[in-house]
Amino acid sequence: MKNISTPITLSSKPGIGSLTFEDSNIKIDWNPTLADFNFRLKNKTSSTIKLIWDGVVYVDTANITHR
């Protein structure tokens, strides 16, 4: 598993997540609220993507991880 440090950009598209990450393999749009956040993940490849949810963490703006 590799860690990637890539900037996340603000989106100006109305009705779509306010944060966006995109590279040649995936696109993610986030819609954060005070209570939670929703996201849409788009696989831009012809291969299957497997998300290992037990290994997923959220890193907040203070660099603290949450599960």
C-alpha positions as a printed Julia matrix, in Angstrom:
67×3 Matrix{Float64}:
   0.0    0.0     0.0
   1.35   3.43   -0.86
   0.45   6.81    0.55
  -0.12   9.6    -1.92
   0.04  13.27   -1.02
  -1.87  15.18   -3.66
  -3.75  18.47   -3.39
  -7.53  18.38   -3.18
  -9.22  21.19   -5.06
 -12.42  23.1    -4.36
 -15.17  22.52   -6.89
 -17.4   25.31   -8.16
 -19.96  22.92   -9.65
 -23.36  23.49   -8.0
 -24.99  20.36   -6.6
 -21.74  18.38   -6.71
 -19.32  17.85   -3.83
 -17.4   20.89   -2.73
 -14.05  19.04   -2.7
 -12.56  17.12   -5.62
  -9.56  14.88   -6.21
  -8.8   13.55   -9.67
  -5.93  11.71  -11.33
  -5.66   9.35  -14.3
  -7.21   6.46  -12.31
  -9.98   7.89  -10.14
 -12.13  10.92   -9.45
 -13.6   11.61   -6.01
 -16.16  14.33   -5.19
 -16.81  14.99   -1.47
 -19.75  16.77    0.1
 -18.78  17.43    3.73
 -21.22  18.66    6.38
 -20.78  19.39   10.07
 -21.96  15.86   10.94
 -20.53  13.68    8.14
 -19.55  13.62    4.5
 -20.72  11.86    1.39
 -18.53  11.05   -1.55
 -18.75   9.75   -5.09
 -15.87   7.64   -6.4
 -15.45   7.17  -10.15
 -13.17   4.44  -11.48
 -11.58   5.84  -14.65
  -9.81   2.59  -15.52
 -10.99  -0.63  -17.1
  -9.84  -2.58  -14.03
 -11.75  -3.3   -10.82
 -10.96  -1.17   -7.77
 -11.15  -2.83   -4.37
 -11.68  -0.64   -1.3
 -10.44  -2.22    1.9
 -12.74  -0.4     4.33
 -11.04  -1.87    7.43
  -7.9    0.02    6.43
  -9.58   3.34    5.66
  -8.93   6.33    7.93
  -9.99   9.97    7.84
  -7.26  12.52    8.53
  -8.68  15.83    9.76
  -7.22  19.31    9.32
  -5.23  18.91   12.57
  -3.6   15.78   11.06
  -5.46  13.5    13.51
  -6.71  10.18   12.13
 -10.23   8.83   12.76
 -11.98   5.57   11.91
